[in-house]
Amino acid sequence: MTEQYENNNEDEISLIDLFAVLVRYRKLVVIGTLAVALAAFAWLFVLPKFVPSLNKKTLTISYALKTERLPASVFNATGYDVIKSAVDYMQDPAVISECQRDFHIFENAEQAVLGGTFSVQSSNASDRITLLCKIPAEKENELNAFILELLKSTNSYIEDSAMQRINSLEENADKIIEQYGNLSLPVVWREENKKSEIKTISVSVNCLEISSDIKTFKASHDKFVSAPILLSSVVDSGKRTIKFIIVATFAAFFIFVFTAFLLNAIENIKNDENAVSLIKKAWDEGK
């Protein structure tokens, strides 16, 4: 019974000692914690009003671009993939740098593509290209101008490369029809996948069908890639959250509490002649 009383008494003394340390260094803990909380508040809500560079917001915006599919007969004869060609062109760092020359949206075009700040994704099922951009919010107007410039450049590139093949194919098909009538001819072309593996594809094409499909396509063709449609636009305020202040306050509180116990321990060591020998003994035993 006496032993249990002594244990309880020691526990009470320990708790009292802990509380006494906090009371002794209350100014350090309270003032230090409040100072950090006020500093965090000022950093997030006050300083940005006087220092605009601290008020950084990130705009995450995505666009959809509709692409025009080539007739099946023309695709089989040429192997030209409009979506793949457009995606490869639009995420070429050299193209991005040229199109943003007057806007300076991305500091490094290659890093923007590799880091996901600017990404181009395709969906063959819906003939759609999705552009995803992450930029400083104040550059939204420049981004819109950049997207239009990139779209213009892409259409020009696809128009040149695709129509050159289409016109050549149409001319050859018409010549064959004129001389030999309708024929089905074997065509071989190569396709390179994302792993840089080249696959040889052999198909049979009908000259009359190709000629008819090309003329129909040209009659309705406008642009290979349509004007961008806004899918989403989200502004992230970055560090400007109450959560940041709460986390900083609690972290500061525990740090200053630890500092208080550390200062108290140093003070006790100074006042205790045997403290140094006890610490040395504990150190040696802990090896």
Secondary structure, DSSP 4 states (H G I P E B T S, - for coil): -HHHHHHHHHHHHHHHHHHHHHHHTHHHHHHHHHHHHHHHHIIIIIHHHH-GGG---EEEEEEEEEBPPPPHHHHHHH---HHHHHHHHHT-HHHHHHHTTTT---S-HHHHHHTTSEEEEEETTTTEEEEEEEEEGGGHHHHHHHHHHHHHHHHHHHHHHHHHHHHHHHHHHHHHHHHH-S-EEEEEEEEE-TTS-EEEEEEEEEHHHHHHHHHHHHHH---SBPPPEEEEEEEE-TT--HHHHHHHHHHHHHHHHHHHHHHHHHHHHHH-TTHHHHHHHHHHHT-
